[in-house]
Amino acid sequence: MSSAGKLPAEVERTLVRKSGAWTNPSYGCYPEKRPILEYIEKGVVNIDKTSGPTSHEVAAWVKAILGVKTAGHAGSLDPKVTGLLPTLLGKATKAVPALRLSGKEYICHLKLHRAMPPKLIRQVCEEFTGPLYQMPPLKSAVKRVTRVRTIYYLEVLEIEGTSVLLRVGCEAGTYIRKLCHDIGLALGCSGHMQWLRRTKAGPFTERTLVTLHELKDAYVSWEEEGDESELRRVIRPMESAVSHLPKIILRDSAVDAICSGASLAVPGITSLDSNLTKGELTGLFTLKGEFVALAKAEMTTKEILKASAGIAASPIRILLEAGTYPKGWTKKEERVQL
């Protein structure tokens, strides 16, 4: 399938098999079946941020509602900007970098300072795709130096007088306010961003949005009535936050070594992404789908499939606790084939 009009997280990925594998049901746990306290501690909430509060304030409210010690959001939104603010909880915050650096989509209202021909507006907007140089605006949280950011797609949804509605898919760290300013300059009429809403962030979309009120109600329902169903609906396993990463699936016998900080050797792999490149950020997963670690690929898919030994990936951040899986098979045990 063509990747045109898609964020990198939306490009379809496939797994190729390296070798057969079994998983022991006595160890680990399918992510959606974790005990509720562990489920919360290894969860992510796709918060629908309203206009007004800062992203930091929203993350702090989520932390207070759920009683977790830490919560981290996947990329700041200005106070007036609304939309997706995926917030990782507890131990899942170690995966924030993988989500924060993923592509984003926005719906934007560009206000031109005088009316321009619709055909010209569409032609100029077509020029603002691909790598662009950007200087962060005066009011920004980063150093003001020229940098390159990629616009994956820019679609003109509607034009009415001086109002232009845009859909923008872009690299993390792109300033949409600056993009609107530059489009106005290119049109020769100037322009500014009137309002902005984030509609996608990595693998997250508006389909899974949750308000703070829904989160609070779900937590109270569990705390007072013992009903976990709504809480499990509004909180998703942390694995959903890294579903866009290329994957390497581990044998049960290799998991504990990774959890203890060891590099991943080729014999510990059962399947992997069909298009893995050397140096790429990848996710290491168990056969049950548990997220073990963020890692850097040390080999390509082709090299791993051909090799019988060697280091395939080096862990960067480990999320699964050591001891969750045994160090290796020591006796014949009941196994479930996947």
N, C-alpha and C positions, 0 to 999 in steps of 0.2 A: 504493500500500500504506500502511496506517495506520502511524504512527510510535509508537503506544502500545506500551509494554513494550520499547522500543528505546533504545539510546544514540544520540546525534546522529550518531556515526560509522557507525551501521548503517542509517540512512535512505538508501534508494536514490537515486542521482543519475543523471541522464542528460545526455548532451552534445547540443548543437544545432550544426549546421554554419553557419559564417559564409561560407566560400568553399572552393573546391577547393584541394588542396595536394598536393605531391610531396615526397619526401625522397630525398636523395642518399646512397647506401650508402657513399660514400667518406668521409663525415664522421660523427662521433659513433659510438655503439654501443648496441645494445639492452642494457638493464641486466643481464639474466641472462647475457649473453655477454661481459661485461667480462673482461679478463685478471685472473687470480686475485689479484694484489697490489692492483690497483685495486678489484677486487670486495670485498676485505676492507676496504680504506680507505673504501669507500662502502657499507658494510653495516650491518645491524642484527641483533642476536641477541635472541630472545625467551627470556630466561633464566627458569628455574623456581627462584625464590629459596626457600631452605630457612629454617627457623626458626633464629635465632642470629646470623648476620652482619648488619651494617648494609648498606643499599643502596650506600653509598659503597664499602664493602669489596668487594662483589660486582663493581661496575664496575671497581675496581682489579685484581681477579683476572682479569677478562675482558681488560683491557688487557695484563696481563702474559702471559697465555696466547698472545695473538695478536701481541704485539710491536708494537702500535700506540701512538702517542704520546698519543692522547686517546680517552676513552670517556665517554659521558654517558647516564644512565638517565632514563626517562620518569616521574618522580614517585617520591618516597621511600616505602619501606615500613618500618615499625618493625621492629626486630630480630626480634621473635617472630612477625611476620606473614609468611605464605608467599604464593607465587603469582607472577604475571606481573611481570617487571621488564625490559621492552624496553630494550636497551642499544645506543645508536648508536655507531658506530666512526669514528675519524679524521675525515675531512672531513664525514661525515654528521652530526656533532654539531651543526652549524649548524641542523639541523632539529629539535633537541630541543624548542624552545618549542611547535612545532605539535603534538607528541605529548604533551608534559607537560600541556598545557591541555585535552586531549581528555577525554571522559567515561570513567568507570571503573565496573566491576562487581565486587561482592564477595559471597562467601558468608560469613555471619556466624552465630555461635552467641551468642544473647542469653540470659543466665542471669537469670531473675527471682528475686527474693528470697522470693517465696511463690507458690504455684500460683494461677492465675487462670483463669476460664472461657475456653475456646478461642474462642468466638464474640466475646467482648469483646476478646481479644488481636487478632483479625483486624480488628475494627472500628476499634480505636485505630490499628493500623498503617496502615490506609487513609488516616488523617488526616495521615500523615507523608510525603506526596508533594507535589510542586510546590516553590516557593521556601520555604525555611526560614531563620530566623535562627539562627545558631550562634555561640557564644563558644568559641574553641579551648580545650582542656583546659589545666591547669596545666603539664603536661609536653608542650610543643609547640615547634616550631621557628619559629613565627611570633608576631607581636605579638598579645597577647590583647585584641582589639577585636571587637565584634559585627559579623558579616558575613552576607551572604545566600548560601546555596548551594542548588542545585536538586536535588531527588530526582526522577529521571525515572520510576522505578518501585520499588516495595517489595513483594515477594512473600513471604508466609509459606509456607515449604515443609513444615514439620513442627512439631508441638507434642507434647512428651512431658513431663508434669509441669511443672517449672519451666524446662525447656529449650525454646527457640524457635529454629528454624533459619530464617534469612532470606536472601533474594536481593535485593541492593540495587544499583540502577543510579543513579549520581549524578555530579554535576559534580566536576571536579577540585578538590581542596582541601577536600572534605567529610570531617569527622571522624566515622567510623563509631562510635568509642568514645563520642563525645558523643551521637550519634543513639540508641544503645542506652540511655544514661543517661536521655535525655529521654523515650523510650518507656516506660521503667520508671516515671518520675514521672507520666506521663499515665495509666498504669494504676493508680497509687496503691499500688504494691507495691515500687517501686524495682527496679533491675536493672543489670547491667553486661555488658560484652562479654567472653565467655570465650575465643574465638579468632576469627581472621579470615584469609580467603584471598582474594586478588585473582584474578578469573577472566577479566576483560577489561580492556583498556587501549586506547582508541581502536579502531583496526582489528585489534588483536591479540587472539587467543583462546587457550585451552589447547591447541588442535589443533596449534599450531606451537611448543610449549614445548620447550626444550632445557636439559639440565642442564650444569653446569660440567664434569662428567666427559666427557660426550658431546662438548662443544666441544674439550676437550683431546685426546681420542682422534682427532677429525677432523683437528685441526691436525698432530698427530704423524704421522698416516697420509699427509698431504700432504707434510710436511717430509722424512720418511724414505723414502717409497715413491713420491712424486710423484702420488698419487691425489687428485684435486681433488673427486671426486664427493660425498663425505660432508661436506666443508667447505662446498661450495656448497649442501648441504641444510640445514645447521644455521645458516648465515649467509644472510640474505635481503637483496636489494638495498634500499638506503635508500628507494626509491620505495614500498615496502610500508608504510613508517612514515607516509607522507603520503597514502595512498590514500583517506583519509576527507575530504580537503580538496576544496572545489569547484575544478575545473580550468579552465585556459585553455591550449589547445594552440597552439603557435607555428609559423609558417613557418620553414623552415631559414634563410632570409635575415634573420630577425629575431633569431635566437638570440644571435649574437655581440654585438649591441648591448646586449642585456639583461645578458650576462656582463660587459660593460664598465661597467655601472652605469646605462645609459639607461632611461628609462621606456618602457613598452610602448604603442605607438601602435596604433590600431584596425586599420590595414592589415596588421599583423604577425600577426593572429589568423586561424586557420583554423576552430577550433571552441571551444566553451566550455560551462560548466555552464548548464543550462537555468534555474536559479533564483539566479543571482549577484546579491548585493545590494551597494550602495555601501558602502565601508568594510570589507567582509568580508575576512578572511584567506584567500588563495587560493594555489594552487600553479601555477606556470608550467612547462609540460612541452614537450619536443620531440615531433615526430611519431613518434619511435622509443620514446617513453615515458620519456626521461631527465628527471630532476627538475632544472630550471634554477634556480629561485628561489622563495622565499616572497615574496608580494607583497600589497599592499593594493589591492583593487578600487576604481577611481575612477569606474566606471560600472556600471549594472545590466545584466543580460543584454539586456533590451529596448532599452536605449540603445545598446549595442554593435552589436546586429543592425541597427539603423536608421542608425548613423553610418558615414561614409566616412573620417572623420579624428577626431583628438582622442586624449587620453591615457586608456587603458583601465585601466591598473594601474601601480603604483609598486613596484619591488623593495624588499624589506626586508632579506633575506639571500640572497646569491648562492652557489649550490653548484656550478655547472658552470664549468669553467675557460674564460677567454677564449681564443680561438683554436681551440676544439674544432670550431667551424663557421666557414665563410668569412663575410666581411662582406656578401656578396651574390653573386648569380649573375653571373659575368663572361663566361661562355661556355656553349654548349650542352654539357651533360654528361649522362651516363647517369643516369636518374632512375627511382625506383620509386614507383608510385602506391599510396597506402594507402586 
